[in-house]
């Protein structure tokens, strides 16, 4: 192929002549067809704790000087930085990992978008107690930002100890003695996996964040050359609640975020990167108790020939008095078994491991040699949702083709 420029690709997009493929499509087509691609759309959806929201909250009940403490639906929020003295406004920051019992910030963000009432409790500098309900549509400012999202790829986890552990890496207590495996990362369709040198992803790159247009602002905390991640900012008012939410782990609630990122194919090196398959991408299997590698596997073993979503066999449901699926679903997507709320479902597959007669999904398993012993470890819970990641990559492709999403060139390169 010849070297392309941003200007050339943007001209082709504007004229309706560009070839846009999803990351999945370009891996499945011929080499000749792949060489015609101008842009490849990538996607990921997963548990991304490095997320926070910034909001302006109007208060109607009484005049106050400034807020000194604040909670939203019981979740601790941080008022500031502007005092907004006597303006009846509170500027607030809510961390993605903040929670009130089993209710987390990711759940709050989704409830806001679905226009559920938000109960505001605040105390002003002059001692006034504020308690009222606010709706998201009345908040004049709402942005979602990240301190680290969209790692190039992640890890798999298992528990080698002789006792179960509570952890953010499982929705239930993690069983002992290598009984189960969990993992994160959407493999070959992950954004940075398709541009590992960050040649096209930089400061100012336009992306979809939970379906809303946003911009990359840099690399995030714990970003390394081997495992880079990104920070971004997007208008929460434009987001799609189906792409976000909260995920309950045995250590408490976490936050879910979805990304769609365009990769313009400027040269042969980028074309080669976007053609990499799941089985070519290695990830470590970690001892969850110490976060140290005990073996290495690949994403082909986790995403090839598995079920991306769960099938329901309603006729087999026995309507147990205490339904373990209802009590264990990390998204509260099964509130009345056997019905699944597909808008909330994360496709983690946990329900199929708890009640396989009613909820069926092939999550796969891996064969690994650990200390000279061959073990087959079944996947019990996925903390990335490849089905929705594919969906956001298709949505981004459609927006590029119908010209409602404009490709941007980074204003500054990022260090991988």
C-alpha positions in Angstrom: 0.0 0.0 0.0 1.1 3.6 -0.4 1.4 5.9 2.6 -1.8 7.8 3.3 -2.2 11.1 5.1 -5.0 12.3 7.4 -6.0 14.9 4.8 -6.4 12.3 2.2 -8.5 10.0 4.4 -10.7 12.9 5.7 -11.3 14.0 2.1 -12.3 10.4 1.1 -14.7 10.3 4.2 -16.2 13.6 3.2 -16.7 12.5 -0.4 -18.2 9.1 0.7 -15.3 7.2 -0.9 -13.5 5.9 2.2 -13.3 2.2 3.1 -14.1 1.8 6.8 -13.9 -1.6 8.5 -14.4 -2.7 12.0 -11.5 -4.4 13.7 -13.3 -7.7 13.5 -14.0 -7.3 9.8 -10.4 -6.5 8.8 -9.1 -9.6 10.6 -11.6 -11.8 8.7 -11.1 -10.4 5.1 -8.5 -11.1 2.5 -5.1 -9.4 2.4 -6.1 -7.6 -0.8 -9.4 -6.3 0.8 -7.6 -5.3 4.0 -5.1 -3.1 2.0 -8.1 -1.0 0.8 -9.1 0.0 4.3 -8.8 3.7 5.2 -10.0 3.5 8.8 -10.5 0.7 11.2 -12.9 1.1 14.1 -12.0 -0.5 17.4 -13.9 -1.0 20.6 -13.7 -2.1 24.2 -16.1 -2.4 27.2 -15.0 -3.3 30.6 -14.6 -2.6 34.3 -12.6 0.6 34.4 -12.2 1.9 37.9 -10.1 4.9 36.8 -13.2 6.9 36.0 -14.8 10.0 37.6 -17.7 12.3 37.0 -17.8 16.1 37.3 -21.3 17.7 37.8 -23.0 21.0 38.5 -25.9 20.4 40.8 -28.7 23.0 41.2 -30.2 23.4 44.7 -33.7 24.8 44.9 -34.6 24.6 48.6 -32.7 27.4 50.3 -29.9 29.9 49.9 -26.5 28.8 51.2 -23.0 30.1 51.2 -21.1 27.0 49.9 -21.3 23.2 50.4 -18.7 21.6 52.7 -20.0 18.0 52.4 -22.1 16.2 49.8 -23.6 12.8 48.9 -25.6 11.7 45.9 -27.8 8.7 46.6 -25.7 8.1 49.6 -22.4 8.1 47.7 -19.7 10.5 48.9 -19.1 13.3 46.5 -16.5 16.1 46.7 -17.9 19.7 46.5 -15.7 22.2 44.7 -13.5 23.6 43.4 -15.5 26.8 43.0 -17.5 27.9 46.1 -20.4 29.3 44.0 -21.2 31.5 46.9 -25.0 32.2 47.2 -25.6 30.8 43.7 -27.4 27.7 44.9 -25.1 25.5 42.8 -22.7 22.8 43.9 -19.9 21.6 41.7 -19.1 18.0 42.5 -16.6 15.3 41.7 -17.6 11.6 42.1 -15.0 8.9 41.9 -15.9 5.8 39.9 -15.0 3.5 42.8 -17.1 5.5 45.4 -19.9 3.5 46.9 -22.6 3.3 49.6 -22.8 -0.3 50.5 -23.6 -2.3 47.4 -24.5 0.8 45.4 -21.6 2.3 43.4 -20.8 5.3 41.3 -21.1 3.4 38.1 -24.6 2.5 39.0 -25.3 6.2 40.0 -24.0 7.4 36.6 -26.3 5.1 34.8 -29.3 5.9 37.0 -28.6 9.6 36.3 -28.7 9.0 32.5 -31.9 7.1 32.9 -33.3 10.2 34.7 -33.9 8.4 38.0 -34.2 10.9 40.8 -30.9 11.7 42.6 -31.2 12.3 46.3 -28.8 15.1 47.3 -27.7 15.5 50.9 -25.4 18.4 51.7 -24.2 20.6 54.5 -23.3 24.2 53.9 -20.5 26.2 55.4 -23.1 28.0 57.6 -24.5 24.7 58.9 -27.6 24.4 56.8 -28.8 20.9 56.1 -29.8 20.4 52.4 -31.9 17.4 51.4 -33.7 17.3 48.0 -34.1 15.4 44.8 -32.4 16.5 41.6 -32.8 15.1 38.1 -30.0 14.7 35.6 -31.8 16.7 33.0 -31.7 19.7 35.4 -27.9 19.5 35.8 -26.4 22.1 33.5 -22.9 20.4 33.4 -22.0 16.7 33.5 -18.8 15.3 32.2 -17.3 11.8 32.5 -13.5 11.7 32.7 -10.8 9.1 33.2 -7.6 8.7 35.1 -6.9 5.5 33.3 -9.1 3.6 30.8 -8.7 1.3 27.8 -5.5 -0.5 28.7 -3.8 -2.1 25.6 -4.9 -5.4 27.2 -5.2 -6.9 30.6 -4.7 -10.1 32.6 -6.4 -13.3 33.6 -6.7 -14.3 37.2 -6.9 -17.5 39.2 -6.7 -18.4 42.9 -4.0 -21.0 43.8 -4.6 -20.7 47.6 -6.4 -23.3 49.6 -9.1 -20.8 50.6 -11.4 -18.4 48.8 -10.7 -14.7 48.4 -12.7 -11.6 48.1 -11.4 -9.5 45.2 -12.3 -6.9 42.5 -11.5 -9.6 39.9 -14.5 -11.8 40.6 -18.2 -11.1 41.2 -18.2 -13.8 43.9 -15.6 -15.0 46.4 -12.8 -16.4 44.2 -12.7 -20.2 44.7 -9.5 -21.8 45.8 -7.1 -24.3 44.2 -7.3 -23.1 40.5 -11.0 -24.0 40.3 -11.9 -20.9 38.2 -10.5 -18.2 36.0 -11.6 -14.6 35.3 -10.2 -12.2 32.8 -10.4 -8.7 31.3 -9.7 -7.3 27.9 -11.4 -7.5 24.5 -8.3 -8.9 22.8 -7.8 -8.2 19.1 -10.5 -5.4 18.9 -9.1 -3.4 21.8 -8.2 0.2 20.6 -4.5 0.3 21.6 -4.0 -3.3 20.6 -4.6 -2.1 17.1 -2.3 0.9 17.4 0.3 -0.3 20.0 2.8 2.4 19.1 0.1 5.1 19.6 0.9 6.4 16.1 -2.7 7.6 15.5 -4.1 7.8 19.1 -2.9 11.0 20.7 -4.0 14.1 22.5 -7.0 15.4 20.7 -8.0 12.1 19.1 -11.8 12.0 18.9 -13.4 8.9 20.3 -16.7 7.5 21.5 -16.9 7.2 25.2 -20.1 5.4 26.2 -21.5 6.4 22.9 -20.7 10.1 23.3 -18.1 12.0 21.4 -15.1 12.8 23.5 -11.4 13.4 23.2 -8.2 11.7 24.4 -6.4 13.9 26.8 -3.3 11.8 27.5 -2.0 8.6 29.0 -3.2 7.7 32.4 -1.9 6.4 35.8 0.0 3.1 35.6 0.5 3.5 31.9 3.7 1.8 30.7 5.3 1.2 27.3 4.2 -2.5 27.6 0.7 -1.7 28.8 -0.4 1.8 27.9 -3.8 3.2 28.7 -5.6 6.4 28.0 -7.4 9.4 29.6 -10.3 11.1 28.0 -13.2 13.5 28.6 -16.8 13.3 27.2 -20.1 15.0 27.7 -22.2 12.6 29.9 -25.4 14.2 28.6 -24.8 12.5 25.2 -23.9 9.0 26.5 -25.9 5.8 26.1 -26.7 4.1 29.4 -26.4 0.7 27.7 -22.7 1.2 27.4 -22.1 2.0 31.0 -23.1 1.0 34.5 -21.8 -0.6 37.7 -20.3 -4.1 38.2 -20.6 -5.6 41.6 -17.5 -7.6 42.7 -16.9 -9.5 46.0 -14.9 -6.4 47.1 -17.6 -3.9 46.2 -18.9 -2.0 43.2 -16.8 -1.0 40.2 -17.4 1.2 37.2 -18.0 0.1 33.6 -16.9 2.2 30.6 -17.1 1.6 26.8 -14.7 3.1 24.2 -14.8 3.2 20.4 -11.7 4.5 18.7 -10.9 5.0 15.0 -7.5 4.0 13.6 -6.7 5.6 10.3 -4.5 3.2 8.2 -1.6 5.5 7.3 1.0 2.9 6.5 1.9 -0.8 6.2 2.9 -0.9 9.9 -0.6 0.1 11.0 -2.1 -2.3 8.5 -0.1 -5.1 10.0 -1.1 -4.2 13.6 -4.8 -4.1 12.8 -4.6 -7.6 11.3 -3.3 -9.2 14.5 -5.5 -12.0 15.8 -6.6 -13.0 19.3 -4.3 -16.1 19.3 -1.3 -13.8 18.7 -2.0 -11.7 21.8 -0.5 -13.0 25.0 -1.8 -12.2 28.4 -0.5 -13.4 31.8 -2.4 -15.6 34.1 -1.9 -14.1 37.5 -2.1 -15.4 41.0 -4.9 -13.1 42.2 -3.5 -13.1 45.8 -0.2 -11.5 44.9 -0.8 -10.3 41.2 2.2 -12.2 40.0 2.3 -14.3 36.7 2.1 -18.1 37.1 1.6 -18.9 33.4 0.9 -17.2 30.0 -2.1 -17.8 27.7 -3.6 -15.9 24.7 -6.8 -14.2 23.9 -7.6 -16.9 21.3 -8.3 -19.3 24.2 -10.7 -16.8 25.7 -12.6 -15.3 22.8 -12.5 -17.8 20.0 -15.4 -20.3 19.6 -17.1 -19.1 22.8 -20.5 -17.6 23.5 -20.5 -13.8 23.6 -23.9 -13.7 25.2 -26.1 -15.9 27.4 -29.0 -18.0 26.2 -32.0 -18.4 28.5 -34.1 -21.6 28.7 -37.1 -20.3 30.6 -38.9 -23.6 30.6 -36.2 -25.1 32.8 -36.4 -22.5 35.5 -37.6 -24.1 38.8 -38.4 -20.7 40.4 -36.3 -21.4 43.5 -37.3 -19.5 46.6 -33.8 -18.1 46.9 -32.4 -17.6 43.3 -28.6 -17.6 43.4 -28.5 -15.9 40.0 -30.7 -13.0 41.1 -28.6 -12.6 44.2 -25.2 -12.8 42.4 -25.7 -11.0 39.0 -23.1 -8.2 39.2 -25.2 -5.9 37.0 -28.6 -6.7 38.7 -29.7 -7.7 35.2 -31.6 -10.7 36.5 -34.1 -9.4 39.0 -36.8 -11.9 38.2 -35.3 -15.2 36.9 -35.2 -16.4 34.3 -35.7 -13.0 32.6 -32.5 -11.1 31.7 -32.6 -7.3 31.2 -30.5 -7.2 28.1 -29.9 -3.4 28.4 -28.2 -4.0 31.7 -26.6 -7.4 31.0 -22.8 -7.3 30.8 -22.4 -10.7 29.1 -20.0 -11.7 31.9 -21.5 -15.2 31.8 -21.6 -15.7 35.6 -25.2 -16.8 35.5 -24.3 -19.7 33.3 -21.8 -21.0 35.8 -24.3 -20.7 38.7 -27.4 -22.2 37.0 -26.3 -23.8 33.7 -29.7 -25.5 33.1 -31.5 -22.2 32.7 -28.7 -19.8 31.6 -26.3 -21.4 29.0 -23.1 -20.0 27.6 -19.8 -21.6 26.6 -17.2 -19.4 28.4 -14.3 -21.7 27.5 -11.4 -22.9 29.5 -7.6 -22.9 29.3 -5.1 -25.7 29.6 -2.0 -24.4 31.5 1.2 -26.0 32.9 1.7 -24.7 36.4 4.7 -26.0 38.3 4.9 -29.0 36.0 1.2 -29.9 36.5 -1.2 -29.6 33.5 -4.5 -28.0 34.6 -7.7 -27.2 32.8 -9.2 -24.1 34.4 -12.7 -23.0 33.3 -13.6 -19.4 32.8 -16.3 -18.4 35.3 -16.7 -14.7 34.9 -15.6 -12.1 32.2 -14.9 -8.5 33.2 -15.0 -7.3 29.6 -18.0 -7.4 27.3 -16.9 -8.2 23.8 -20.4 -8.2 22.4 -20.9 -4.5 23.3 -17.4 -3.7 22.3 -18.2 -5.0 18.8 -21.4 -3.0 18.9 -19.6 0.3 19.6 -17.1 -0.4 16.9 -19.9 -0.9 14.4 -21.6 2.2 15.7 -18.5 4.2 15.2 -18.1 2.8 11.6 -21.7 3.9 10.8 -21.1 7.4 12.2 -17.9 7.8 10.1 -19.7 6.7 7.0 -22.7 8.9 7.5 -20.4 11.8 8.4 -21.9 12.4 11.9 -18.4 11.6 13.4 -15.4 13.5 12.1 -12.0 12.0 12.2 -9.4 14.2 14.0 -5.7 14.3 13.8 -3.9 14.4 17.2 -2.4 17.7 18.2 0.3 16.0 20.1 1.8 12.4 20.1 1.7 10.2 23.2 4.5 8.2 24.5 3.5 4.5 24.6 
